[in-house]
Amino acid sequence: MKNLILRYPVNSFFAMAILFSWIAVAPLLLVPALPVEPFQILGGLAGPTLSAVIVIALTEGRAGLGRFFRRYIQVRAGILWWLAVLFGILIAINLVASAFLGVSILAEFARNIGLIIPTYLVTLVTGVILGPLWEEPGWRGFALPRLQERYGAVIASVFIGILWAVWHAPGYLGGWMTSNFLALLLTCIGFSILATWVYNNTHGSILLMILLHSSGNAAISIGARILPTDLSIPMRSFVYAGWIPAIMYVVLAGLILVFTRGRVSHQSVAAPAVASRPLSIE
């Protein structure tokens, strides 16, 4: 097993991340009455994060682990990047929602902004432990720099997005995820491109990846509270299938690809020394 991980570190990471997480949440499939949140946390910790730590420990040793964990507290980024991470998705999802549900969404948001912003920030901070803290160190902290080092930012982002969507499969089998899977797939790919853009402009900060992920979850949670109460049945199905965040992330990803000319602001960030190791997904 060790030789396999040393030879194919990225392949091994994805295989372990999916397998370990699925094993961790398996009790929910066997006993549906169990609470979902503890197993979500366990699935994230036992999957992406643990897999990343195992692979880094074997391939780069203590020094590599030190570099990895220091990026948890990497705060060096411009104030505009911090504002974009904390509030960008919240603004974007309300704009997209208003295009489908009417400007009453924006009016409701403006009327209640004094309550919405504090609630949103509390939701963002507390929501970190429900997934982002345990997922992003693996997806973006480990896999992204290694994949984009060889394949480029766009291919790396799309690949991570696809496997990230597949990683959620037990949620559909167990019934605690009800969004349309195609919408989830587009959301994961679009978010991955957005996350890569932020990652490449914030010195590979895992902290900002965690906060970006949590801000997306918080924005969706807050958005659900200001939905019009008179939605038609087709529009209600559209909304609860997850199409609004999916469209938002696809639009954001498209804008990023256009304005960066497909480079997604790729630059030399805190990527590990992996050039001498085979990275291909086989």
Beta strands, then each sheet from edge to edge (+ up, - down):
end
